[in-house]
Amino acid sequence: MWRIDLAAPQYPGGLTMTIWINDVKGDVDVINGLNHYIGMQTIHKEDFKEFIYLPIAMMSFMGLGVLLIFWNRKTGYYIWTAIFAVIGLLSFYDFYKWEYDYGHNLDPNAPIQVPGMAYQPPLIGYKKMLNFEVLSQPHIAGWFFIATGVILVTISFYEWKKSKISLGK
């Protein structure tokens, strides 16, 4: 779903953390080792309740979509699109909260302390943190998720406008 890349002179190949719908993978152990020095929490799959409820939410959403095919009403499609948008927005908000907590709640006894420095990775985009350059962006599934949302909202808007025009005739 998501990818966070870190680049620094001492890591010429860079470090990558990929966030799946039910796991976190990549150079997580190396990143945890580095984050220890600045007092960040370690990252472990077990710490994320999202890895349990997000797959359930997505499977439920897909099941609802199949049911709505049989119901065959625009209202159902609009509701389905709204649910998709809510899942997406809540996911972004939850990810932001996690990043905020991760980057601001630092161990006061950390070996390296920079007064006033927070290490919150960017939600989307680039940020320079000490000697690390961090890029946070959707990964393959994340781009498909975003494209799906754009398609659903575009079709909903088109159908809504089309029905509004036909009512005016």
Contacts in CASP RR format, 6 or more apart in sequence:
PFRMAT RR
TARGET T0000
AUTHOR 0000-0000-0000
METHOD contacts of the structure
MODEL  1
MWRIDLAAPQYPGGLTMTIWINDVKGDVDVINGLNHYIGMQTIHKEDFKE
FIYLPIAMMSFMGLGVLLIFWNRKTGYYIWTAIFAVIGLLSFYDFYKWEY
DYGHNLDPNAPIQVPGMAYQPPLIGYKKMLNFEVLSQPHIAGWFFIATGV
ILVTISFYEWKKSKISLGK
1 19 0 8 1.000
1 20 0 8 1.000
1 21 0 8 1.000
1 138 0 8 1.000
1 139 0 8 1.000
1 141 0 8 1.000
1 142 0 8 1.000
1 145 0 8 1.000
2 18 0 8 1.000
2 19 0 8 1.000
2 95 0 8 1.000
2 136 0 8 1.000
2 137 0 8 1.000
2 138 0 8 1.000
2 139 0 8 1.000
2 142 0 8 1.000
3 16 0 8 1.000
3 17 0 8 1.000
3 18 0 8 1.000
3 19 0 8 1.000
3 136 0 8 1.000
3 137 0 8 1.000
3 138 0 8 1.000
3 139 0 8 1.000
4 16 0 8 1.000
4 17 0 8 1.000
4 18 0 8 1.000
4 19 0 8 1.000
4 121 0 8 1.000
4 134 0 8 1.000
4 135 0 8 1.000
4 136 0 8 1.000
5 14 0 8 1.000
5 15 0 8 1.000
5 16 0 8 1.000
5 134 0 8 1.000
5 135 0 8 1.000
5 136 0 8 1.000
6 14 0 8 1.000
6 15 0 8 1.000
6 16 0 8 1.000
6 17 0 8 1.000
6 31 0 8 1.000
6 132 0 8 1.000
6 133 0 8 1.000
6 134 0 8 1.000
7 13 0 8 1.000
7 14 0 8 1.000
7 15 0 8 1.000
7 132 0 8 1.000
7 133 0 8 1.000
7 135 0 8 1.000
8 14 0 8 1.000
8 131 0 8 1.000
8 132 0 8 1.000
8 133 0 8 1.000
9 131 0 8 1.000
10 131 0 8 1.000
14 27 0 8 1.000
15 27 0 8 1.000
15 30 0 8 1.000
15 31 0 8 1.000
16 26 0 8 1.000
16 27 0 8 1.000
17 24 0 8 1.000
17 25 0 8 1.000
17 26 0 8 1.000
17 27 0 8 1.000
17 28 0 8 1.000
17 31 0 8 1.000
17 43 0 8 1.000
18 24 0 8 1.000
18 25 0 8 1.000
18 26 0 8 1.000
18 139 0 8 1.000
19 139 0 8 1.000
20 141 0 8 1.000
21 51 0 8 1.000
21 54 0 8 1.000
21 55 0 8 1.000
21 58 0 8 1.000
21 141 0 8 1.000
22 51 0 8 1.000
22 52 0 8 1.000
22 54 0 8 1.000
22 55 0 8 1.000
23 45 0 8 1.000
23 51 0 8 1.000
24 43 0 8 1.000
24 45 0 8 1.000
24 48 0 8 1.000
24 51 0 8 1.000
28 43 0 8 1.000
31 43 0 8 1.000
32 42 0 8 1.000
32 43 0 8 1.000
33 42 0 8 1.000
35 41 0 8 1.000
35 42 0 8 1.000
35 43 0 8 1.000
35 119 0 8 1.000
36 42 0 8 1.000
36 110 0 8 1.000
36 111 0 8 1.000
37 110 0 8 1.000
37 111 0 8 1.000
37 112 0 8 1.000
38 106 0 8 1.000
38 110 0 8 1.000
38 112 0 8 1.000
38 113 0 8 1.000
38 114 0 8 1.000
38 119 0 8 1.000
38 130 0 8 1.000
39 106 0 8 1.000
39 107 0 8 1.000
39 110 0 8 1.000
39 112 0 8 1.000
40 102 0 8 1.000
40 103 0 8 1.000
40 106 0 8 1.000
40 107 0 8 1.000
40 119 0 8 1.000
41 47 0 8 1.000
41 101 0 8 1.000
41 102 0 8 1.000
41 105 0 8 1.000
43 102 0 8 1.000
45 51 0 8 1.000
48 98 0 8 1.000
50 91 0 8 1.000
50 94 0 8 1.000
54 91 0 8 1.000
57 87 0 8 1.000
58 87 0 8 1.000
61 80 0 8 1.000
61 83 0 8 1.000
61 84 0 8 1.000
61 87 0 8 1.000
64 80 0 8 1.000
64 83 0 8 1.000
65 80 0 8 1.000
68 76 0 8 1.000
68 77 0 8 1.000
68 79 0 8 1.000
68 80 0 8 1.000
74 159 0 8 1.000
74 163 0 8 1.000
77 155 0 8 1.000
77 156 0 8 1.000
77 159 0 8 1.000
78 156 0 8 1.000
78 160 0 8 1.000
80 152 0 8 1.000
81 149 0 8 1.000
81 152 0 8 1.000
81 153 0 8 1.000
81 155 0 8 1.000
81 156 0 8 1.000
84 148 0 8 1.000
84 149 0 8 1.000
84 152 0 8 1.000
85 149 0 8 1.000
85 152 0 8 1.000
85 153 0 8 1.000
88 145 0 8 1.000
92 123 0 8 1.000
95 123 0 8 1.000
96 123 0 8 1.000
99 120 0 8 1.000
99 121 0 8 1.000
99 123 0 8 1.000
100 120 0 8 1.000
102 119 0 8 1.000
102 120 0 8 1.000
102 121 0 8 1.000
103 118 0 8 1.000
103 119 0 8 1.000
103 120 0 8 1.000
103 121 0 8 1.000
104 118 0 8 1.000
104 119 0 8 1.000
104 120 0 8 1.000
106 113 0 8 1.000
106 119 0 8 1.000
114 130 0 8 1.000
117 130 0 8 1.000
119 129 0 8 1.000
121 127 0 8 1.000
121 129 0 8 1.000
121 134 0 8 1.000
121 136 0 8 1.000
122 134 0 8 1.000
122 135 0 8 1.000
122 136 0 8 1.000
123 136 0 8 1.000
124 136 0 8 1.000
124 137 0 8 1.000
124 138 0 8 1.000
125 135 0 8 1.000
125 136 0 8 1.000
125 137 0 8 1.000
126 133 0 8 1.000
126 134 0 8 1.000
126 135 0 8 1.000
127 133 0 8 1.000
127 134 0 8 1.000
127 136 0 8 1.000
128 134 0 8 1.000
138 145 0 8 1.000
138 146 0 8 1.000
END
